[in-house]
Amino acid sequence: MNIGTATINDIPELQRLINKAYRGDASRNGWTSEEGILEGERIGQETLEGDLGPDHTNILKYTDVNGAILGTVYTEFKTPVLYPGMLAVMPGQQARGMGKSIMQEAENLAKKHDCDRIAIPVISSRLELISWHERRGYRMNGESINFDELKGNFGILLIQDIQLIGMEKSLA
């Protein structure tokens, strides 16, 4: 197993992984599914291309011995804060420590970029994900935004009155 930085050549595999982890029938085999909350494509090729473009962003990938991508997380550095997102592990491979490992690598990168904390948004109805982050030292920071106010294409909202709530972890 290896954690490295994704490249443009990884986009088709990243897109399949992220969409499987968050949406559709395959996502129901994992605990990170957004089924019942959002539907439609979670991420498209153009968005991934944009995420790999700027110097202050990258996508980490967790690969198996054959080079297949099993996990990923987007990272955006706005020193002194790292903003990760789109943490995804292939359904059927979850609960094996891959998400924890890739988030640890993101934390290591944050320290190398002189970040003193990590801030991550979590959908308010995803209680199991909030708990997962809390077990790793994240705490709610009091920030929130209504999901329907977000700019970007995240899919079709199926339930009303959900928010992205801010969670934060100190690296000091």
N, C-alpha and C positions, 0 to 999 in steps of 0.2 A: 504494500500500500504506500502511496505517495501523495503528498499535497504540493501542488505547484500553481503557477499562474496560467490561466486560460489564454488562448490566442484566438484570432479570427477563425482559424481552421477548426476550432472546437465548437463554433456556434451551432451547427445542426444538432450535435449531441447534447449540448447544454439546453437548447430549446426543448428537445424531447424530454430530457430529465425533469426540468423545471415544470413543464406542463403536466407530466405524469404525476409528479409529487403533489401538485396543488389541485388539479382538476381532473374530472372524468372518472370512469370506473376504476382504473388502475390506482388512483389516489386513495380509494377506499381501503386498500390493503395496507395503508400507512396511517399514522396518527396526525399527519400535517395537512390533511385534505381540507380544502375550503369548500367542498361540496355542501350545498344547502345555504352557503353564504354568498358565493360568487359563482358565476358560470362563464363559459367562453374561454378563449385562449388566455393564459396567464402572462405569457411573454412572447413577443415576436422577434424575428430576425433583426429588424431595424433597431429595436430597442437594445438588443444585445450588442449590436455593432457600436451603438452609441456608448454603451457602458464600457466597452473595451477601448474607446478612443482617447479620452482625456488622461493626462498624466496623474491626476489625483484619484482616479478610480481604477479598479481592476476586479477580476473575478477569480477567486481561488477555486481550484478543482481537486477533488479527492478521487484518485484513480486506483484501480485494482492492478494486479501484477501484469495483466494484459493491456493496460492502458485505457480500459473502459472507464468513463466518468461515472462515479457512483454518488458523488455529493458535490455541492457547490455553495458558495456564498459570495455575494457582491460586496465590495468594500469601497467606501468613499471617504477619503481623508480630507477633513477640514480642521487641521490642527488648531486647537488641541483636542479635537474630538474625531473619533472614527465612527462612521455611520455604516453599519453592515445592513444587509437586507437580502431577501430572496434566498434564505437558507433552505436548501433542498437536499434530501437524500432519497435515492431511488426507493419507491415503495417495495416492500419485501426485504429490503436491506436495512430498514430503520431499526432503532433500539439496539444497535451494535457498537455504538460509540463514535460513528463517523461524524455526526453533527457536532458532537462535543469536541472532537479532534480538529475539525475545520474551524470552529469558532475559536479554539485555543490558538491556532495558527494566525487567525485574524487579530487576536489580542497581541501576539508576539509582533506582528507587523505594525500594529498601532504604537507599541512602545518604540520601535525603530523609527517611526515617523514623529516621535516626540508628542504623541497623544497621551493625555492623562485620564481620559475616560472614553467609554463607548456608549453611544445612544442608539437605541433600536426601537422602531415602531412595531406594535403588535396589535392585531385586530382584537377589539375589546371582548368579543364573544369567544375567543380562542383560549379558554381558561387553562387547558392542558399545556399550551405553549407558554402562557404567562408563568405558570408554575415551573416549567422546564427552565426558563430563564432565571427565575427567582432562585432555583437550586444552584445556579451557577453564579450567584452574587449580584444579579441585576435587581434594581428596585424601581418602582414607579416614580417618575420625576414630576408628576403633576401636569405634564403637557398632553394635549389631545387635539385631534381634529376630526370633524365629521367625515366619514369616508366619502360621501357624495361631493365633498368640496375639493377632493384631490384632483390635481391635474395629471393627466396621463391615462393610459389604457390599461386598466387592471382587470377588465372583464365586466360582466353585467351584475350589478348588485341585486341580490334576491331578497334580502331582508333590510328593513329600514332601521334607522337609529343605531347604527354601529359606528364606532369610532376607531381610529388608530390612536392607541395610548402610548405615551413615551415611557421607555424603561432605560435605565442607565446603570453603568457599572464603573466604579472608580478603578483606575490602574495604578494609583499611588501606593 
